[in-house]
Amino acid sequence: MQPEAIEVDDISHRFGERLALDRVSFSVHRGEVFGLLGPNGGGKTTLFRILSTLISPSSGDARVAGASVVAAPQEARRHIGVVFQRPSLDIKLTVFENLLTHAALYRLSGADVRGRVVAALDRLGLAERRDDYVETLSGGLQRRVELAKALLHQPPILLLDEPSTGLDPGARRDFLTYLGQLRDNAGVTVVLTTHYMEEAERCDRIAILHQGKIVRIGEPAALKAEVGGDVVVLQSQRPAALQASIRDRFGFDARLVDGTLRVERPRGHEFVRDVVDAFRDEITNVTFGKPTLEDVFVHATGASFWDTTAVQA
């Protein structure tokens, strides 16, 4: 049996006194799109840097296509293509020139190089833009050039750090479609970090990180099913008092998160009716719906996903 595309084994990492990753373990199957979902400070970028061999973990190890990122980082790099969050293109060169320059960094030469460049441009729908200067391209097209660069040496594994940051919703959807095509048509394993729920929904599996730990891992639909029922969100001028009133009236606790009350109940519309009838004057707003990945995060951690006080990690 072939090994997993990526195996992460008990990785921890510190920046001084701060623990950014805390004994993280998981594996990524060959030929899947795997997402690392989390807010700023969750640890996903630190994990990306370790998998891409930019830094070594404080403890533990990870194997990329069987190669240790600690003991054999050069071997691990042969198996990965990397797309960083910040652009790495030379905007004063053409698309074709950018790819040729990148090929030289991998010591690719000879007649085969131009064939690879042409094939990469065809695959990403960039053939007609090969002679355009990068600075004239839209953000979405520039991201596709980045992807073409990362695939030029034909790696089986693609690592992307927040790949759709700065893209408008349409360009983001197009980019995610291209990643799915790479998986389906070329068998490429894709691992991406993201804080976009839409992006995470398109992954085959995701790992949700919070404060350096994986709190949930699985298929997005299965994770949402774990929450169960509907999610009712109540706003009030006095949320703690309303929380106590709901406990006394209905016999269960509403969770207080970021100044709002959250209740996970089957047949949420019936609870909305009953709670509004009982406490109409105490409720300023109420919504309900099926669980989202944000609800999965709140369910697992008791914290808001969009905690702006977190430190980037």
N, C-alpha and C positions, 0 to 999 in steps of 0.2 A: 504494500500500500504506500502511495506517495505521501510524504509529510505534508502538513498544512502549509499554506503559503507563508503565514507568519505565526510564530508561537512566542508569546510573551510570558515569561516565567518569573513571577515574584519580584517585579521591578519596583524599586523605591528610588527617589531622587530628592536631594536637598539643595537649596540655594542658601548657603549659610545656615541659619537657624530654621529657615522655613522649609517645611516638608511639602514638596510639590506633588509627588507621587508616593503612594503608600501601599506597597505590596500588591501591585497590579498584575493580574494574570488573565489571559484570554488567548484565543486562537482565531485566525482568519482562514476560512476555507478557500481553496483554489477556485478562481472564477466567480467570485462574488463581489458585490459592492458593499463595503463595510464602513459604517460611519462611527466616528467618535464625537458624540454630542455632549455639549456642556457649556455652561456660562463662562465668562472670563474668570480665571482663577481656578477652574475645575481641574486643570492638569493636561488638557488635550494637546496643547501646543508643545509642552515639555515632552510628552510621549511621542509626538510627531518628530521632534528633533532627535530623540533617541533612535527611533526606527530608521530615520534617514542618515544615521551615523554622524550627525553634527556634534552630539555630545554623548558621553558614556554615562550609564546610570550609576548612581551611588552604590547600588547593590542589585542583584538579580541579573537576568540576561534576556535577550530576545534573539530569535533565529529568523532570518529572512531567507526563504527558499533553502533552509537548512544551514545557512551560514550565520555564525554568531556575530552580533554587532559589537560585542566586546572583544572577542578573541580574533575575529577575522573581518574587520570592517571593510577592507578593500574587496574581499570576496562578496560581502553583502551588497556593496554598491553596484556590482556587476548586474545584479538582479532587479534593481529598482530604477524607476524614473521618478523625478521629483518636480512638483510644481509648488513654488513657494507663494505665501500670501502676498508678498510684495513683488511687483513685476521685475523680471530679470532680462528684459529685452533691450537691445540697443535701438532706440527709436530713430536714429539717424541712418540705420541700415534698412535694406528691403527685407521682406519676409524671407526670401530665398537666402539672402546673405546671412541673416541671423541663424538659420538652420545650418548653413555651411560652417559658420564659426563654431557653433556648438558641436558639430561633428568632429572638428579638429581637436576640441578639448578631450574627446573620447578616442583620439588617435585613429579615427576612421579616415581612410584615404582610398584613392584609386577610383576606378569607374563605378564601383558599387555605391559610393557615397551619393552621387547625384541621383541614382536610382532610388535610394532610400529617402532622400529629401523629397523627390517628386511623389513617391508613394505616400509619405506622411502628409503632404499637402493635399493630395487627392482624398485621403481618408478623412481629413478634417474639413473638407469642403473649401480649401484655400487655394486651389490651383489657379483660379483666375486672379488672385491677389498676390501672386508670388513676387511680382516686381514692384509692388506698392511699398512705400516707406511706412514703417510701423507707426510712426507718429500720425499718419493719416487714417489709421484704422479705429473703429469703435472699440470700446472696452471689451465687448463680447468677442470680437474678432481677435483682439490681442490675446485674450485668454486662450483662444483656440491655437494661436501660434505657440504660446507657452506649452500647451499640451502636445503639439507636434514635436517641439524640441525634446520634451521628456520621453517621447516614444521613439526617438530617432535610433537609439541603439537597441531597440526591440526588447525592452525589459518585460518580464512576465508580471511584474508588480508595479503599480503606480501609486505613489503617495502624494496627497494634495492637502495643503494647509489652507483652510478657509478659501476654497478655490473661486467662489462666486462673490466674494466681497467686492463691493463697488459696482456690481452689475445690476441693471434694472431687472424687474421680474421676468420679462420675456427672454432676455439674454441668459438669465439664470436657468430657466427651463430648458432652453436650447442646449446649454452646456451640460446639464444633467442627462439630457437625451443622448448626447455624444458619449458620455461615460457608460451609459447602458449599452450602446452599440459596441463599444470596445469590449465589454464583458461578453456580449452575446456573439459577436462576430470574430473576435480575436482571442477570446478566453483570458483576457487581461484581468488580474485581480486588482481591485481599486479600493484603497483605504483613504478616507478623507476626514478631516476635522471640520466641524461646523457648529454654528449656533442658530442656524436657520431650521425651523421645524419642517418646512416644505422640503428642504434638501434631505433631512433625515428620513422623511417619509418615503423617499425614493430609493433608500438603501435596502438591500436584502436583509441585513441585520445591523443593529446598532449597539454600541456600549455607551451608557450614560455615565458621565463622570461628574463627581461632586467632591470638592475639597480633597482631590488627589486619589479618590477611590472610585471603583466601578460600583454603582448602586443598582444597576439593572443592565441586562444584556439579553438580546433576543430579536425576533422579528417585530417590526413596529406594530403590526396588527395584534400580535400576541401580547405585547407589553400593554397596549391600551385595553385589551380584554381583562387584564389583571386588575385594573381599577374597578371595573364592574359598574353596571347601571349607568346613570347620568350624573353629571357634575353640575351642582347648583351653586352659584356664586351670589352671595348677598352682601350688599353695601349698607352701612348704617353710620349715623353720626356717633353712636355708642356701640361699637362692635362687641366689646367685652360683655356689656350688659345684655345685648341680644344673644350672645353665645350662651350665657347663663339661662336666659329665658327659654331658649330652644332645648337645652338640656332638661330643664324642669318640665316642659310641656311634652316633649317627644321622647325623652329617655335616652338620648345619645348626644355626643359632642359634635358640634361643628368645628372644623379646624380653622384657626385664626392665622392667616398668612398675609403679610403686607397690608394689614388694616382691613382685609375683607374676610368674610366667612365662607368656607367651602364645605359642601356636603356631598358625599358620594352615595347616591340612593338609586335603586331601581324605580322605574316609573317616576322620574324626577318631576314631571309636570304635576303629578298629584301632590307631591310635597310642596311645590311652589304654591299651589292653590291653598293648601292648609296653613303654611307658614305666613302667607300674606293675609289670610283671614284672621289669623291669631295676632299678628304683630304689624298690622298695616302702618301704624304711625311710627314704628321704629325702623322700617326698611325704606331706604332711599332709592334702591335699584336692585333688580334681581334678574339673573340670566341662567339658562340651563342648556346643556347640550351633551352630546356624546364625548367621551374622554379623548383628549388630544395627548400628544407626546409631552407637552408642557404639564398637563395634569399628571402624567406618569412621573415626571420629575418631582412635582409637589407631593404626590402620594408617597414616593420613596424617601424624600428628604425632609418634608415639612417646611421647606424653604421656597421662596420665589425664585424662578429661573432667572429673571431679569434683575438680579441683585447688583446694582451699580457700584456697591462698595467693595466688590471683590477685586483682587489683585490679579493682573494678567499672568497666566502660567502656561 
